[in-house]
Amino acid sequence: MLLAYTSLVAQTADSKFAIGLNAISSEYNGDYGSGIWNFDRFYPGGGLSLGMYLNPSFDLGLQGNFGNYGYIKDAVNRFFGNKFDMSLLGRYKFNNGYILKETAKFYPFLSAGIGFATYSRASSDVGIDPTIITPGADFIIPLGAGLKYQITDRFALQYQYLYNFTNHDNRDENRSATNPIYATKAGNDAFGEHMFSLIFSLGKAKDSDKDGVADKNDLCANTPANVTVDEYGCPVDGDKDGIADYLDKCNNTPASVKVDAYGCPVDTDKDGVPDYLDKSPGTPAGVKVDADGRPLDGDKDGVADYLDKCANTPAGIKVDASGCPVDTDKDGIADHLDKCNNTPANVKVDVNGCPIDTDKDGVADYMDKCPNVAGIFANKGCPEVKEEVKKIFTKALQGIQFETGKEIIKKTSFHILNQVADVMKNNPSYLLEINGHSDSQGDDDKNLLLSQKRADAVKQYIVAKGISADRMTSKGYGETMPVADNATAEGRAKNRRVEFKVIF
């Protein structure tokens, strides 16, 4: 049945020796014919071997095989017996780090060596296969190749084929080229062997970091004590984030998520929400965020609290970049409260955003020439000129007389001028324009100068009656603004006049 056979491939620098059990089938090649790779009939046997590791490329082994040996050509030309062979083999391994990785589990190898074989009769019973074999011993040279599958560090399966050259040609019933009667094939006899092996490595594999994985298979040779490792000797990384579980403070990180040195998902802005969940990854330091990493926005106006200068804006109110309600006209009253949204710049407004109207006359102060006295829009917020005042001013048009060619006021005019002064006293909001005009007679420049002097003279008279000069202006227009035809005496008389005009 099975004898022991050494695995020359399983050994390593740690486990230098190995033994194995082989099942073999021998094949004859000689003067009867060739049974090489002919599976019509099997001649079983077994073997025992001891192997030793030399280096990653070469092993050395000693093997011994025993079993049936024979060949059947026809009813006459056949033989049967027993064969024992022993060989010293050198092996070249393909899993040497050059051709295949040293950790390869499936790999080929080549074998070559020297040895001897002995032959003996099986029994005295001729039977179907007569025991006609010539006893003796041969020197042999085995050459071959094989395949190995390393199931574990201690156990492997192996197939190997060896073709053995011998130095004799007479182990098959003395049939040989030297015997003319049986000379059928030139050259010495040879035999082949198919070997199927169970391989067991000896010795304890070196495990420097005591993690249970031999150094030769350990891809992480310096694992700390008591750390759970995988089949390659590397610390287990349950979530596959590149950080071993014993260092990983976040053991359940989702796949493909970038992590830091502690195995936790990266949180670039340090807001407590990892980047892969953070919908606002650039949050400034110290800013409070929600579960999605967005800065808190208490009033839901779209401006984060840390930027919001008006943190309690009512819902639905449009805000600016500072989170404050929009104030289109910049009057300090937000649009949603402003009843006058288009107030000009720098105009003071009330709580409703409307320009202030102190005298409540409907004309805002910024347009009201008389902001403290109720007036009308036509007078820019100033009171309408009274009818009696208009009558006095009408009488004054022709009622003020001067000495001819001079600015001296005639006494007959004092009465009307006193009335004008009274008007100014009774209406302190009035401002008065005094305009002098002339007819077209005489020199234009002299007329202009005379009209100016007469207007000034009227002003001085009224000032003398107690009216502030700041409330009056005087200007001469000469003959430039006629109101009647200068071609007639009546017309010229109308053009020689002093006009009073109330302004505010």
VENHU-V702889 format. One record per run of one state. SS is the DSSP state (H for helix, E for strand, L for the rest). FROM is the first residue (numbers start at 1). TO is the last residue. If there is no record, write none. Layout:
# VENHU-V702889
ss=SS from=FROM to=TO
ss=SS from=FROM to=TO
This chain:
# VENHU-V702889
ss=L from=1 to=2
ss=E from=3 to=4
ss=L from=5 to=16
ss=E from=17 to=29
ss=L from=30 to=33
ss=E from=34 to=34
ss=L from=35 to=43
ss=E from=44 to=53
ss=L from=54 to=57
ss=E from=58 to=72
ss=L from=73 to=77
ss=E from=78 to=93
ss=L from=94 to=105
ss=E from=106 to=120
ss=L from=121 to=135
ss=E from=136 to=150
ss=L from=151 to=154
ss=E from=155 to=166
ss=L from=167 to=189
ss=E from=190 to=202
ss=L from=203 to=228
ss=E from=229 to=229
ss=L from=230 to=234
ss=E from=235 to=235
ss=L from=236 to=258
ss=E from=259 to=259
ss=L from=260 to=264
ss=E from=265 to=265
ss=L from=266 to=288
ss=E from=289 to=289
ss=L from=290 to=294
ss=E from=295 to=295
ss=L from=296 to=318
ss=E from=319 to=319
ss=L from=320 to=324
ss=E from=325 to=325
ss=L from=326 to=348
ss=E from=349 to=349
ss=L from=350 to=354
ss=E from=355 to=355
ss=L from=356 to=375
ss=E from=376 to=376
ss=H from=377 to=379
ss=L from=380 to=381
ss=E from=382 to=382
ss=L from=383 to=386
ss=H from=387 to=399
ss=L from=400 to=401
ss=E from=402 to=402
ss=L from=403 to=408
ss=E from=409 to=409
ss=L from=410 to=410
ss=H from=411 to=426
ss=L from=427 to=430
ss=E from=431 to=437
ss=L from=438 to=443
ss=H from=444 to=464
ss=L from=465 to=468
ss=H from=469 to=471
ss=E from=472 to=476
ss=L from=477 to=488
ss=H from=489 to=495
ss=L from=496 to=496
ss=E from=497 to=503
ss=L from=504 to=504
